[in-house]
Amino acid sequence: MLAVVIGPWPYASVRWVVNCLLAVGHVALVSAVYKFQALGADLADLGPLTHEVFVPAYRKFKNSVDITALAMLDAQLTQDFLEPHYEKKTFREAWDEWGDTTRTGFVREQSEVMMARLLMSFYANDFFQLYKAAYKAYLAQAQK
């Protein structure tokens, strides 16, 4: 079901997570870092856990959102992103030279980053709670 909206997931990179965290704003980011430090985590400890802990938490949140509304938002974000670029001749030339796989991957990555930024700006506290719970579950599993 989630794959219908976000497609393949290879685009959840460290850059993606950094962009998403920056979208929340510096105050929220600093606050989150201090809150994770209170749990005994250093920021350097969290980076390697991106795919194992935080991406599944993001997916879980996204799975809980109305898929129809998410698909409509995704379509609008994609259109808003592509329109100004498609007006540029150099972009159109590159677009025309790309194959379907390259175009689809490019659009998916851009729209997923924009979607994550938007969701995180509106649901910053929800994401923090989910990430904190995921991290605590990871710590509990690691201690076993």
Long-range contacts (C-beta under 8 A, 24 or more apart in sequence): 1-63, 1-67, 2-59, 2-62, 2-63, 4-67, 4-71, 5-62, 5-67, 5-70, 5-71, 5-74, 6-62, 6-74, 6-108, 6-112, 6-115, 7-104, 7-108, 8-108, 9-55, 9-59, 11-105, 11-108, 11-109, 11-112, 11-113, 12-50, 12-51, 12-55, 12-58, 12-112, 14-47, 14-50, 16-109, 16-112, 16-113, 16-116, 17-50, 17-54, 17-55, 19-113, 19-116, 19-117, 20-58, 20-113, 20-116, 20-117, 20-120, 21-120, 23-116, 23-117, 23-118, 23-120, 23-121, 24-120, 24-121, 24-124, 24-127, 25-121, 25-124, 28-124, 28-128, 32-128, 32-131, 35-128, 35-132, 36-132, 36-135, 39-132, 39-135, 39-136, 39-139, 40-139, 41-135, 46-135, 49-135, 49-138, 52-138, 53-131, 53-134, 53-135, 53-138, 54-131, 54-134, 54-135, 56-134, 57-127, 57-130, 57-131, 57-133, 57-134, 58-116, 58-127, 58-130, 60-130, 61-119, 61-123, 61-126, 61-127, 61-130, 62-119, 65-119, 70-115, 73-115, 73-118, 74-111, 74-115, 77-111, 77-114, 77-115, 77-118, 78-107, 78-110, 78-111, 81-107, 81-110, 81-111, 81-114, 82-107
